[in-house]
């Protein structure tokens, strides 16, 4: 399932945040630790080559409803 950013001008900043936050310059995958609305999430990030371009898959954890 793919998605697009509503504001394309944010794309570079978001990609840089993910790349640096996970340490993808040293390894092809890792965890991005994210806090939103007082919830701490560990987002699995995998970087791979797709037709000569870098692509990233984000796997979000399932959030249990209370």
N, CA, C and O atoms as a Maestro MAE file, in Angstrom:
{
 s_m_m2io_version
 :::
 2.0.0
}

f_m_ct {
 s_m_title
 :::
 protein
 m_atom[264] {
  # First column is atom index #
  i_m_mmod_type
  r_m_x_coord
  r_m_y_coord
  r_m_z_coord
  i_m_residue_number
  s_m_chain_name
  s_m_pdb_residue_name
  s_m_pdb_atom_name
  i_m_atomic_number
  :::
  1 25 0.849 -1.166 0.000 1 A "UNK " " N  " 7
  2 3 0.000 0.000 0.000 1 A "UNK " " CA " 6
  3 2 0.894 1.227 0.000 1 A "UNK " " C  " 6
  4 15 1.678 1.405 0.932 1 A "UNK " " O  " 8
  5 25 0.806 2.064 -0.995 2 A "UNK " " N  " 7
  6 3 1.626 3.261 -1.095 2 A "UNK " " CA " 6
  7 2 0.834 4.490 -0.725 2 A "UNK " " C  " 6
  8 15 -0.397 4.476 -0.702 2 A "UNK " " O  " 8
  9 25 1.547 5.538 -0.440 3 A "UNK " " N  " 7
  10 3 0.887 6.783 -0.109 3 A "UNK " " CA " 6
  11 2 1.710 7.944 -0.615 3 A "UNK " " C  " 6
  12 15 2.901 7.809 -0.896 3 A "UNK " " O  " 8
  13 25 1.075 9.060 -0.724 4 A "UNK " " N  " 7
  14 3 1.749 10.258 -1.183 4 A "UNK " " CA " 6
  15 2 1.633 11.333 -0.126 4 A "UNK " " C  " 6
  16 15 0.634 11.420 0.589 4 A "UNK " " O  " 8
  17 25 2.667 12.150 -0.036 5 A "UNK " " N  " 7
  18 3 2.592 13.315 0.828 5 A "UNK " " CA " 6
  19 2 1.681 14.334 0.165 5 A "UNK " " C  " 6
  20 15 1.751 14.531 -1.048 5 A "UNK " " O  " 8
  21 25 0.842 14.972 0.933 6 A "UNK " " N  " 7
  22 3 -0.042 15.993 0.390 6 A "UNK " " CA " 6
  23 2 0.782 17.180 -0.091 6 A "UNK " " C  " 6
  24 15 0.500 17.739 -1.151 6 A "UNK " " O  " 8
  25 25 1.788 17.567 0.667 7 A "UNK " " N  " 7
  26 3 2.656 18.688 0.313 7 A "UNK " " CA " 6
  27 2 4.000 18.132 -0.127 7 A "UNK " " C  " 6
  28 15 4.818 17.758 0.714 7 A "UNK " " O  " 8
  29 25 4.238 18.072 -1.430 8 A "UNK " " N  " 7
  30 3 5.456 17.474 -1.981 8 A "UNK " " CA " 6
  31 2 6.725 18.197 -1.529 8 A "UNK " " C  " 6
  32 15 7.808 17.614 -1.577 8 A "UNK " " O  " 8
  33 25 6.615 19.447 -1.092 9 A "UNK " " N  " 7
  34 3 7.808 20.171 -0.640 9 A "UNK " " CA " 6
  35 2 8.355 19.591 0.656 9 A "UNK " " C  " 6
  36 15 9.500 19.864 1.016 9 A "UNK " " O  " 8
  37 25 7.570 18.809 1.353 10 A "UNK " " N  " 7
  38 3 8.016 18.188 2.606 10 A "UNK " " CA " 6
  39 2 8.800 16.893 2.378 10 A "UNK " " C  " 6
  40 15 9.446 16.389 3.296 10 A "UNK " " O  " 8
  41 25 8.745 16.365 1.177 11 A "UNK " " N  " 7
  42 3 9.314 15.046 0.907 11 A "UNK " " CA " 6
  43 2 10.790 14.937 1.283 11 A "UNK " " C  " 6
  44 15 11.180 13.980 1.952 11 A "UNK " " O  " 8
  45 25 11.613 15.891 0.870 12 A "UNK " " N  " 7
  46 3 13.049 15.831 1.159 12 A "UNK " " CA " 6
  47 2 13.332 15.861 2.648 12 A "UNK " " C  " 6
  48 15 14.185 15.117 3.132 12 A "UNK " " O  " 8
  49 25 12.632 16.707 3.377 13 A "UNK " " N  " 7
  50 3 12.828 16.801 4.817 13 A "UNK " " CA " 6
  51 2 12.412 15.540 5.544 13 A "UNK " " C  " 6
  52 15 13.089 15.101 6.475 13 A "UNK " " O  " 8
  53 25 11.299 14.954 5.124 14 A "UNK " " N  " 7
  54 3 10.823 13.713 5.740 14 A "UNK " " CA " 6
  55 2 11.790 12.579 5.455 14 A "UNK " " C  " 6
  56 15 12.122 11.802 6.351 14 A "UNK " " O  " 8
  57 25 12.246 12.477 4.211 15 A "UNK " " N  " 7
  58 3 13.189 11.414 3.861 15 A "UNK " " CA " 6
  59 2 14.499 11.566 4.636 15 A "UNK " " C  " 6
  60 15 15.072 10.575 5.089 15 A "UNK " " O  " 8
  61 25 14.972 12.801 4.787 16 A "UNK " " N  " 7
  62 3 16.201 13.041 5.545 16 A "UNK " " CA " 6
  63 2 16.004 12.670 7.015 16 A "UNK " " C  " 6
  64 15 16.882 12.057 7.621 16 A "UNK " " O  " 8
  65 25 14.871 13.032 7.585 17 A "UNK " " N  " 7
  66 3 14.557 12.692 8.975 17 A "UNK " " CA " 6
  67 2 14.600 11.179 9.175 17 A "UNK " " C  " 6
  68 15 15.177 10.695 10.148 17 A "UNK " " O  " 8
  69 25 13.996 10.444 8.263 18 A "UNK " " N  " 7
  70 3 13.985 8.984 8.359 18 A "UNK " " CA " 6
  71 2 15.402 8.435 8.176 18 A "UNK " " C  " 6
  72 15 15.856 7.607 8.966 18 A "UNK " " O  " 8
  73 25 16.083 8.888 7.153 19 A "UNK " " N  " 7
  74 3 17.423 8.383 6.816 19 A "UNK " " CA " 6
  75 2 18.399 8.580 7.985 19 A "UNK " " C  " 6
  76 15 19.106 7.649 8.370 19 A "UNK " " O  " 8
  77 25 18.431 9.778 8.538 20 A "UNK " " N  " 7
  78 3 19.352 10.095 9.634 20 A "UNK " " CA " 6
  79 2 18.876 9.457 10.946 20 A "UNK " " C  " 6
  80 15 19.682 8.920 11.706 20 A "UNK " " O  " 8
  81 25 17.574 9.516 11.205 21 A "UNK " " N  " 7
  82 3 17.030 8.985 12.454 21 A "UNK " " CA " 6
  83 2 17.257 7.499 12.634 21 A "UNK " " C  " 6
  84 15 17.427 7.023 13.756 21 A "UNK " " O  " 8
  85 25 17.261 6.771 11.539 22 A "UNK " " N  " 7
  86 3 17.448 5.317 11.589 22 A "UNK " " CA " 6
  87 2 18.911 4.938 11.412 22 A "UNK " " C  " 6
  88 15 19.325 3.857 11.830 22 A "UNK " " O  " 8
  89 25 19.693 5.809 10.802 23 A "UNK " " N  " 7
  90 3 21.091 5.501 10.526 23 A "UNK " " CA " 6
  91 2 21.258 4.705 9.252 23 A "UNK " " C  " 6
  92 15 22.122 3.832 9.174 23 A "UNK " " O  " 8
  93 25 20.437 4.994 8.245 24 A "UNK " " N  " 7
  94 3 20.482 4.219 7.006 24 A "UNK " " CA " 6
  95 2 21.766 4.415 6.209 24 A "UNK " " C  " 6
  96 15 22.035 3.658 5.277 24 A "UNK " " O  " 8
  97 25 22.567 5.427 6.564 25 A "UNK " " N  " 7
  98 3 23.836 5.578 5.867 25 A "UNK " " CA " 6
  99 2 24.802 4.455 6.239 25 A "UNK " " C  " 6
  100 15 25.791 4.233 5.541 25 A "UNK " " O  " 8
  101 25 24.523 3.750 7.329 26 A "UNK " " N  " 7
  102 3 25.400 2.675 7.801 26 A "UNK " " CA " 6
  103 2 24.815 1.281 7.590 26 A "UNK " " C  " 6
  104 15 25.558 0.300 7.561 26 A "UNK " " O  " 8
  105 25 23.509 1.183 7.444 27 A "UNK " " N  " 7
  106 3 22.846 -0.120 7.323 27 A "UNK " " CA " 6
  107 2 21.530 0.059 6.559 27 A "UNK " " C  " 6
  108 15 20.998 1.167 6.502 27 A "UNK " " O  " 8
  109 25 21.002 -1.018 5.972 28 A "UNK " " N  " 7
  110 3 19.807 -0.891 5.143 28 A "UNK " " CA " 6
  111 2 18.473 -0.930 5.898 28 A "UNK " " C  " 6
  112 15 17.417 -0.775 5.284 28 A "UNK " " O  " 8
  113 25 18.507 -1.133 7.210 29 A "UNK " " N  " 7
  114 3 17.249 -1.183 7.952 29 A "UNK " " CA " 6
  115 2 17.484 -0.818 9.414 29 A "UNK " " C  " 6
  116 15 18.620 -0.779 9.888 29 A "UNK " " O  " 8
  117 25 16.400 -0.556 10.108 30 A "UNK " " N  " 7
  118 3 16.490 -0.223 11.520 30 A "UNK " " CA " 6
  119 2 15.156 0.247 12.056 30 A "UNK " " C  " 6
  120 15 14.124 0.113 11.398 30 A "UNK " " O  " 8
  121 25 15.184 0.802 13.262 31 A "UNK " " N  " 7
  122 3 13.969 1.285 13.909 31 A "UNK " " CA " 6
  123 2 14.023 2.798 14.059 31 A "UNK " " C  " 6
  124 15 15.049 3.368 14.430 31 A "UNK " " O  " 8
  125 25 12.909 3.427 13.766 32 A "UNK " " N  " 7
  126 3 12.747 4.853 13.989 32 A "UNK " " CA " 6
  127 2 11.872 4.997 15.219 32 A "UNK " " C  " 6
  128 15 10.723 4.556 15.219 32 A "UNK " " O  " 8
  129 25 12.398 5.605 16.258 33 A "UNK " " N  " 7
  130 3 11.646 5.800 17.499 33 A "UNK " " CA " 6
  131 2 10.898 7.119 17.381 33 A "UNK " " C  " 6
  132 15 11.507 8.167 17.167 33 A "UNK " " O  " 8
  133 25 9.586 7.068 17.519 34 A "UNK " " N  " 7
  134 3 8.736 8.225 17.268 34 A "UNK " " CA " 6
  135 2 7.731 8.367 18.403 34 A "UNK " " C  " 6
  136 15 7.160 7.380 18.867 34 A "UNK " " O  " 8
  137 25 7.523 9.594 18.843 35 A "UNK " " N  " 7
  138 3 6.518 9.866 19.863 35 A "UNK " " CA " 6
  139 2 5.488 10.820 19.276 35 A "UNK " " C  " 6
  140 15 5.834 11.883 18.761 35 A "UNK " " O  " 8
  141 25 4.230 10.435 19.358 36 A "UNK " " N  " 7
  142 3 3.142 11.274 18.875 36 A "UNK " " CA " 6
  143 2 1.948 11.094 19.793 36 A "UNK " " C  " 6
  144 15 1.555 9.970 20.104 36 A "UNK " " O  " 8
  145 25 1.386 12.185 20.216 37 A "UNK " " N  " 7
  146 3 0.212 12.157 21.102 37 A "UNK " " CA " 6
  147 2 0.460 11.280 22.332 37 A "UNK " " C  " 6
  148 15 -0.394 10.483 22.719 37 A "UNK " " O  " 8
  149 25 1.625 11.435 22.931 38 A "UNK " " N  " 7
  150 3 2.034 10.705 24.132 38 A "UNK " " CA " 6
  151 2 2.124 9.188 23.924 38 A "UNK " " C  " 6
  152 15 2.088 8.429 24.893 38 A "UNK " " O  " 8
  153 25 2.237 8.752 22.689 39 A "UNK " " N  " 7
  154 3 2.423 7.333 22.391 39 A "UNK " " CA " 6
  155 2 3.803 7.165 21.767 39 A "UNK " " C  " 6
  156 15 4.188 7.921 20.876 39 A "UNK " " O  " 8
  157 25 4.538 6.173 22.240 40 A "UNK " " N  " 7
  158 3 5.873 5.892 21.733 40 A "UNK " " CA " 6
  159 2 5.776 4.745 20.730 40 A "UNK " " C  " 6
  160 15 5.276 3.666 21.047 40 A "UNK " " O  " 8
  161 25 6.261 4.995 19.523 41 A "UNK " " N  " 7
  162 3 6.182 3.997 18.461 41 A "UNK " " CA " 6
  163 2 7.575 3.635 17.976 41 A "UNK " " C  " 6
  164 15 8.442 4.502 17.862 41 A "UNK " " O  " 8
  165 25 7.790 2.372 17.692 42 A "UNK " " N  " 7
  166 3 9.004 1.909 17.032 42 A "UNK " " CA " 6
  167 2 8.586 1.511 15.618 42 A "UNK " " C  " 6
  168 15 7.910 0.502 15.419 42 A "UNK " " O  " 8
  169 25 8.997 2.316 14.645 43 A "UNK " " N  " 7
  170 3 8.628 2.107 13.255 43 A "UNK " " CA " 6
  171 2 9.778 1.382 12.554 43 A "UNK " " C  " 6
  172 15 10.907 1.874 12.530 43 A "UNK " " O  " 8
  173 25 9.486 0.218 11.988 44 A "UNK " " N  " 7
  174 3 10.497 -0.560 11.268 44 A "UNK " " CA " 6
  175 2 10.714 0.090 9.900 44 A "UNK " " C  " 6
  176 15 9.756 0.354 9.173 44 A "UNK " " O  " 8
  177 25 11.980 0.346 9.557 45 A "UNK " " N  " 7
  178 3 12.334 1.013 8.305 45 A "UNK " " CA " 6
  179 2 13.274 0.110 7.516 45 A "UNK " " C  " 6
  180 15 14.267 -0.387 8.047 45 A "UNK " " O  " 8
  181 25 12.949 -0.095 6.243 46 A "UNK " " N  " 7
  182 3 13.812 -0.878 5.359 46 A "UNK " " CA " 6
  183 2 14.048 -0.081 4.079 46 A "UNK " " C  " 6
  184 15 13.105 0.385 3.439 46 A "UNK " " O  " 8
  185 25 15.317 0.066 3.718 47 A "UNK " " N  " 7
  186 3 15.682 0.794 2.502 47 A "UNK " " CA " 6
  187 2 16.104 -0.221 1.444 47 A "UNK " " C  " 6
  188 15 16.800 -1.187 1.755 47 A "UNK " " O  " 8
  189 25 15.685 -0.007 0.185 48 A "UNK " " N  " 7
  190 3 16.037 -0.925 -0.885 48 A "UNK " " CA " 6
  191 2 16.083 -0.175 -2.215 48 A "UNK " " C  " 6
  192 15 15.621 0.962 -2.315 48 A "UNK " " O  " 8
  193 25 16.637 -0.817 -3.222 49 A "UNK " " N  " 7
  194 3 16.725 -0.241 -4.558 49 A "UNK " " CA " 6
  195 2 15.499 -0.665 -5.359 49 A "UNK " " C  " 6
  196 15 15.137 -1.841 -5.387 49 A "UNK " " O  " 8
  197 25 14.867 0.307 -6.009 50 A "UNK " " N  " 7
  198 3 13.715 0.028 -6.851 50 A "UNK " " CA " 6
  199 2 13.932 0.708 -8.199 50 A "UNK " " C  " 6
  200 15 13.758 1.920 -8.328 50 A "UNK " " O  " 8
  201 25 14.311 -0.077 -9.191 51 A "UNK " " N  " 7
  202 3 14.544 0.433 -10.542 51 A "UNK " " CA " 6
  203 2 15.546 1.583 -10.545 51 A "UNK " " C  " 6
  204 15 15.351 2.585 -11.234 51 A "UNK " " O  " 8
  205 25 16.624 1.432 -9.768 52 A "UNK " " N  " 7
  206 3 17.693 2.415 -9.743 52 A "UNK " " CA " 6
  207 2 17.474 3.588 -8.804 52 A "UNK " " C  " 6
  208 15 18.315 4.483 -8.731 52 A "UNK " " O  " 8
  209 25 16.371 3.598 -8.092 53 A "UNK " " N  " 7
  210 3 16.103 4.660 -7.123 53 A "UNK " " CA " 6
  211 2 15.960 4.055 -5.733 53 A "UNK " " C  " 6
  212 15 15.573 2.896 -5.580 53 A "UNK " " O  " 8
  213 25 16.277 4.854 -4.731 54 A "UNK " " N  " 7
  214 3 16.143 4.398 -3.358 54 A "UNK " " CA " 6
  215 2 14.679 4.444 -2.941 54 A "UNK " " C  " 6
  216 15 13.987 5.437 -3.167 54 A "UNK " " O  " 8
  217 25 14.223 3.371 -2.337 55 A "UNK " " N  " 7
  218 3 12.854 3.295 -1.827 55 A "UNK " " CA " 6
  219 2 12.910 2.882 -0.361 55 A "UNK " " C  " 6
  220 15 13.852 2.216 0.069 55 A "UNK " " O  " 8
  221 25 11.913 3.275 0.389 56 A "UNK " " N  " 7
  222 3 11.869 2.960 1.816 56 A "UNK " " CA " 6
  223 2 10.492 2.394 2.162 56 A "UNK " " C  " 6
  224 15 9.460 2.921 1.746 56 A "UNK " " O  " 8
  225 25 10.507 1.316 2.926 57 A "UNK " " N  " 7
  226 3 9.273 0.738 3.444 57 A "UNK " " CA " 6
  227 2 9.211 1.034 4.938 57 A "UNK " " C  " 6
  228 15 10.172 0.782 5.665 57 A "UNK " " O  " 8
  229 25 8.083 1.568 5.393 58 A "UNK " " N  " 7
  230 3 7.844 1.809 6.816 58 A "UNK " " CA " 6
  231 2 6.781 0.837 7.286 58 A "UNK " " C  " 6
  232 15 5.720 0.721 6.673 58 A "UNK " " O  " 8
  233 25 7.068 0.138 8.377 59 A "UNK " " N  " 7
  234 3 6.086 -0.770 8.962 59 A "UNK " " CA " 6
  235 2 5.724 -0.230 10.332 59 A "UNK " " C  " 6
  236 15 6.541 -0.221 11.253 59 A "UNK " " O  " 8
  237 25 4.477 0.223 10.448 60 A "UNK " " N  " 7
  238 3 4.001 0.801 11.707 60 A "UNK " " CA " 6
  239 2 3.483 -0.294 12.618 60 A "UNK " " C  " 6
  240 15 2.885 -1.260 12.142 60 A "UNK " " O  " 8
  241 25 3.700 -0.162 13.921 61 A "UNK " " N  " 7
  242 3 3.186 -1.171 14.850 61 A "UNK " " CA " 6
  243 2 1.671 -1.037 14.978 61 A "UNK " " C  " 6
  244 15 1.102 0.040 14.795 61 A "UNK " " O  " 8
  245 25 1.049 -2.143 15.291 62 A "UNK " " N  " 7
  246 3 -0.393 -2.102 15.552 62 A "UNK " " CA " 6
  247 2 -0.608 -1.445 16.907 62 A "UNK " " C  " 6
  248 15 0.076 -1.760 17.881 62 A "UNK " " O  " 8
  249 25 -1.553 -0.544 16.955 63 A "UNK " " N  " 7
  250 3 -1.858 0.141 18.205 63 A "UNK " " CA " 6
  251 2 -3.119 -0.459 18.796 63 A "UNK " " C  " 6
  252 15 -4.161 -0.535 18.144 63 A "UNK " " O  " 8
  253 25 -3.003 -0.878 20.033 64 A "UNK " " N  " 7
  254 3 -4.150 -1.500 20.711 64 A "UNK " " CA " 6
  255 2 -5.099 -0.419 21.173 64 A "UNK " " C  " 6
  256 15 -4.689 0.571 21.780 64 A "UNK " " O  " 8
  257 25 -6.374 -0.617 20.881 65 A "UNK " " N  " 7
  258 3 -7.388 0.323 21.354 65 A "UNK " " CA " 6
  259 2 -7.744 -0.019 22.791 65 A "UNK " " C  " 6
  260 15 -7.860 -1.187 23.164 65 A "UNK " " O  " 8
  261 25 -7.910 1.015 23.576 66 A "UNK " " N  " 7
  262 3 -8.208 0.816 25.002 66 A "UNK " " CA " 6
  263 2 -9.695 0.979 25.230 66 A "UNK " " C  " 6
  264 15 -10.163 0.853 26.362 66 A "UNK " " O  " 8
  :::
 }
 m_bond[263] {
  # First column is bond index #
  i_m_from
  i_m_to
  i_m_order
  :::
  1 1 2 1
  2 2 3 1
  3 3 4 2
  4 3 5 1
  5 5 6 1
  6 6 7 1
  7 7 8 2
  8 7 9 1
  9 9 10 1
  10 10 11 1
  11 11 12 2
  12 11 13 1
  13 13 14 1
  14 14 15 1
  15 15 16 2
  16 15 17 1
  17 17 18 1
  18 18 19 1
  19 19 20 2
  20 19 21 1
  21 21 22 1
  22 22 23 1
  23 23 24 2
  24 23 25 1
  25 25 26 1
  26 26 27 1
  27 27 28 2
  28 27 29 1
  29 29 30 1
  30 30 31 1
  31 31 32 2
  32 31 33 1
  33 33 34 1
  34 34 35 1
  35 35 36 2
  36 35 37 1
  37 37 38 1
  38 38 39 1
  39 39 40 2
  40 39 41 1
  41 41 42 1
  42 42 43 1
  43 43 44 2
  44 43 45 1
  45 45 46 1
  46 46 47 1
  47 47 48 2
  48 47 49 1
  49 49 50 1
  50 50 51 1
  51 51 52 2
  52 51 53 1
  53 53 54 1
  54 54 55 1
  55 55 56 2
  56 55 57 1
  57 57 58 1
  58 58 59 1
  59 59 60 2
  60 59 61 1
  61 61 62 1
  62 62 63 1
  63 63 64 2
  64 63 65 1
  65 65 66 1
  66 66 67 1
  67 67 68 2
  68 67 69 1
  69 69 70 1
  70 70 71 1
  71 71 72 2
  72 71 73 1
  73 73 74 1
  74 74 75 1
  75 75 76 2
  76 75 77 1
  77 77 78 1
  78 78 79 1
  79 79 80 2
  80 79 81 1
  81 81 82 1
  82 82 83 1
  83 83 84 2
  84 83 85 1
  85 85 86 1
  86 86 87 1
  87 87 88 2
  88 87 89 1
  89 89 90 1
  90 90 91 1
  91 91 92 2
  92 91 93 1
  93 93 94 1
  94 94 95 1
  95 95 96 2
  96 95 97 1
  97 97 98 1
  98 98 99 1
  99 99 100 2
  100 99 101 1
  101 101 102 1
  102 102 103 1
  103 103 104 2
  104 103 105 1
  105 105 106 1
  106 106 107 1
  107 107 108 2
  108 107 109 1
  109 109 110 1
  110 110 111 1
  111 111 112 2
  112 111 113 1
  113 113 114 1
  114 114 115 1
  115 115 116 2
  116 115 117 1
  117 117 118 1
  118 118 119 1
  119 119 120 2
  120 119 121 1
  121 121 122 1
  122 122 123 1
  123 123 124 2
  124 123 125 1
  125 125 126 1
  126 126 127 1
  127 127 128 2
  128 127 129 1
  129 129 130 1
  130 130 131 1
  131 131 132 2
  132 131 133 1
  133 133 134 1
  134 134 135 1
  135 135 136 2
  136 135 137 1
  137 137 138 1
  138 138 139 1
  139 139 140 2
  140 139 141 1
  141 141 142 1
  142 142 143 1
  143 143 144 2
  144 143 145 1
  145 145 146 1
  146 146 147 1
  147 147 148 2
  148 147 149 1
  149 149 150 1
  150 150 151 1
  151 151 152 2
  152 151 153 1
  153 153 154 1
  154 154 155 1
  155 155 156 2
  156 155 157 1
  157 157 158 1
  158 158 159 1
  159 159 160 2
  160 159 161 1
  161 161 162 1
  162 162 163 1
  163 163 164 2
  164 163 165 1
  165 165 166 1
  166 166 167 1
  167 167 168 2
  168 167 169 1
  169 169 170 1
  170 170 171 1
  171 171 172 2
  172 171 173 1
  173 173 174 1
  174 174 175 1
  175 175 176 2
  176 175 177 1
  177 177 178 1
  178 178 179 1
  179 179 180 2
  180 179 181 1
  181 181 182 1
  182 182 183 1
  183 183 184 2
  184 183 185 1
  185 185 186 1
  186 186 187 1
  187 187 188 2
  188 187 189 1
  189 189 190 1
  190 190 191 1
  191 191 192 2
  192 191 193 1
  193 193 194 1
  194 194 195 1
  195 195 196 2
  196 195 197 1
  197 197 198 1
  198 198 199 1
  199 199 200 2
  200 199 201 1
  201 201 202 1
  202 202 203 1
  203 203 204 2
  204 203 205 1
  205 205 206 1
  206 206 207 1
  207 207 208 2
  208 207 209 1
  209 209 210 1
  210 210 211 1
  211 211 212 2
  212 211 213 1
  213 213 214 1
  214 214 215 1
  215 215 216 2
  216 215 217 1
  217 217 218 1
  218 218 219 1
  219 219 220 2
  220 219 221 1
  221 221 222 1
  222 222 223 1
  223 223 224 2
  224 223 225 1
  225 225 226 1
  226 226 227 1
  227 227 228 2
  228 227 229 1
  229 229 230 1
  230 230 231 1
  231 231 232 2
  232 231 233 1
  233 233 234 1
  234 234 235 1
  235 235 236 2
  236 235 237 1
  237 237 238 1
  238 238 239 1
  239 239 240 2
  240 239 241 1
  241 241 242 1
  242 242 243 1
  243 243 244 2
  244 243 245 1
  245 245 246 1
  246 246 247 1
  247 247 248 2
  248 247 249 1
  249 249 250 1
  250 250 251 1
  251 251 252 2
  252 251 253 1
  253 253 254 1
  254 254 255 1
  255 255 256 2
  256 255 257 1
  257 257 258 1
  258 258 259 1
  259 259 260 2
  260 259 261 1
  261 261 262 1
  262 262 263 1
  263 263 264 2
  :::
 }
}
